[in-house]
Amino acid sequence: MSDILQRVYVNRFAQRVAFIVAVLCLASCVQSVDQYSRAGQMPTASDSPFSHYIFVGDSLMDLSSGGELTTTPSLVLLEEEKSVTNMSRAGQTMAGFLGKGGAESDGVGGAVNFLTVPPDTLWYKPPGAALIVQLAHNDWYASTPADAFFESYVKFLQSIDNQKLVVVFCVIPIAAKWDYNGQRNQNDVTYEEFRGVVRRVADTGLCELLETAGWFSEADVNDVSIMTDGVHLAPAGHRKYKDQLMRSLSAYGLLY
């Protein structure tokens, strides 16, 4: 008889445990549903205004002497916990040169449109994407005419669907050794003068301008732990770039 009672008590205890677990699961589900129901509400001011970062750049965003995980896009993914798409590649230009294509002629804008969200097709509007365009280095180095670079850049920006939840940022080329050694390209144009072309592009209203003056000093350019060759970023340089970028983008409001 005692064995029967013992089994009864065990069964009742198991039933109570199962009931408690079920209640906890139900509460968790309700909380999850509540979170989804609030998805369309504006995040708090402390939240990042962008959930997706798309990089269109050259070797500065594609490579790092410390490996891919130390590049700026990887740091945004790993440290800022944001979705990242990196369409950067070594040697990429905007206008193309020597018979090779560039971001504009290769249709990179179409890929951006594919990756970004049309607001009228969702039941809620998430924070949108930040498109980071870090090009001009190779166009200057390859002596792309300034007018050709400007026209190609504008065409690229015009190919971006401005109805999508995306804000385009035209980033001024960061400091490099060319700023301090007096080098000019074959068109007798300085690196700083080419920065002016990017500013002219932003004046069209097709993108937001991100100035980078002050991001890197002459000492940084000559520090191999920051720039391996006075141009390309080492791990410490990528971290500095990422921190400066996120700080600058925090000044921009939400997309809706």
N, C-alpha and C positions, 0 to 999 in steps of 0.2 A: 504493500500500500504506500509506503514511504517513497518507493521508486516512482510510482505513478504521480504522486504529488510533486516530486522533484522535477519530473518531466513537464508537468503543468506549469510550474513556476518558471522553468527555463523557456518554455514556449511563450509565456506571457512577457517575459523580459525581452525576448527576441522581437515580439510584436511591438513593444514600446520603442525599442531601438529603431526598428524599421519606420515607425511612425515619425520619430524625431528626425530621421534622415530625410524622409519624404517632405516634411515641413521645411527643413533647411533648403532642400533642392527647389521647392516651390518658391521660397523667398528669393533665392538666387535668380530664378527665371524671371520673377516679377521685376527684380532690380535690373536685369539685362534688358527686358522689354522697355522699362522706364528710360534707360539710357538711350535706346533707339528712338523712343518717342521724343527725346530732347535733342536729337541729332540736328534738327533744323534750326535750333536756337543759336544765337550768336555766342561764340565761346567767350570766356572771360578775357580781360585785357592782357592777362599774363600769358595767354596761349599764343603760339606762333601763328601768324596770319596765313601761312602756307603749309600744306600737308605734303606737297610733292615738289621736288626740285629737279628741274631738267637742265643739264649743262650741255651747251654747244660750244666747244672750245678746241684748242689745239693741244700740243704736248704739255702745256702748263697744267691743264686739267686732266690729261690722259696719263701722265707719267709722274713717278716719284722715285728718287734714288733709294727710298726705303721700301719700295714695292707698292702694289696697287692699293693695299689696305691703308696706306698712309696718304693717299691723294685726298684732295678737298672733297670730291663727291663721296668717297668712302667715309670720311670723317663726319659728313652731314648725316649719312645713313647710320653709322655706328654710335655716334655721340649725341646727335640731335634727335635720333630715332624718327627720321623722316623718310618717306619714300623717295628714292632717287633714280633717275635715268640719266646715264652719262653717254652722250653722243659726241664726245670729244675724241679726237684722234691726232696723233703726231703728224705734223705737216699740213693739217687742215687750214684752209683759207676761206675767206668769204667769196672772193671774186674768182678764184681759180688762177692758175698760172702754169706756164710751160705745157699747155695742152691738158692739164689735169683739172678735174672738176673741183668746185668749192661747195660750201654749205648751201649757197643759193642755187647753183646749177644742179646740184645733186638732189635737190628736193627735200632737204632736211626739214623745211617748214611743214611739209605734209606729214612727216613722222611726229612732229610736235602736235599737230592737230589731232592725230590719231590717239595720242597719249593724254590729251586734255579733255575735260568734261564739258559737254553741252548742258547748260543749266536747265533747259526746258524738258529734259528727258528723265530727270530724277525726281523722286518724291521729296527729297531734301537736298539742300545745297551744302556740300562740304567746303571747308577751306580749299581754295584752289591751288594752282601751280605757280611757281616762280620759274620763269625761263631765264637762265643766266647765260648771256652771250659774251664769251670771252675770246674774241677774235680781233685780229689786226696785226699781231706780231709777224706772222708769216707773210701777210700781204705787204707790209712795209719792207721786210727783209728781202722779199722777191721783187721789190720795186714795182708793185702794182700801181699804176697811175692813181692819184688820189681821187679823181673824178670817177674812174671805173670802180674803185672800191666803194665810194659813196653810193653810186647807182646800184651796185650789186647788194649792198647792205639794205638799202631801202626796199628793193624787190623782195629780199628775204623776209623782211618784217611785214611787208604787205601780204605775203603768203600765209601769215599766221592768222587764224580765224579769231578776230577780236570779240566774237560772241561767246567764245569758250571762257571757262573760269581760269584764265591765265594772265599773269602780268609779266611783260617782257622787260628785262633789264639789260641795257647796253652798258657793259662794264669797260671803263677806260683801262687800257693796258697798264699794268703795274710797272713800277720802276725796274730798270734793267741796266746793264753795263753800258749800253749805247747812250744812256742819258749823261754819262760822265766821261766818255772817251771821245766825244765830238764826232762820232760816226754819222755819216749820211748815206742814204741808199743811192742807187744809180740814177735816180731822178733828182738827186741833190736835196732830198727831203729828210729832215731830222725825225727822230722817233716822236718827239714832243709835237711836231707839226702834224703828224699822223693822228695823234690823239685828238687834235682839233677836228679832224674829219668825223670821228666818232661823236663828238659833241654836236657837229652839224646834223648828223643823222638823228640824234635825240631831239634836236630842235624841230624836226618834222612832226613830233608828237606821236610817233609810232612806238616809242619805248620810253621807259624811265631811265634816266642817266644815273649811273653809279660812279662817282668820282673816287679814285683810289689814291690821290695824293696824300701822303702821310701813312699809307699802309706799310710801305717798306722804305727804309732810309738807305743812304749810300753805304753805311756800315753793314746793313742787312745784305745788300747786293754783293758785298765783298766777303761775306761770311759764308763759308762753304757748308755750314750746317743749316743754312737757310736757303741759299741759292748755290747749287753745285757748280755752276759755271757763269754766274752773273746774270743768268736768264731763267733757267729751270729751277723749280722748287724742290728742296729737300724736305724730309718729314717735318722739321720745325717750321719751314716756310709754308707748307700746306696748312699746318695748324694755325699759323698766324693769319693766313689768307682766309681760312674758314671762319675764324673768330671775327675778323673784320667784316666779312660778308654777312654773317648772321646779325652782327651788331647794326650794320647799315639797313638790312631788310626789316629789322624790328621797328623801324620808323614808319613803315608802310602799314596802312590800315587793312582791315578785312575786305574781302572782295564783295561782300553783300551786306 
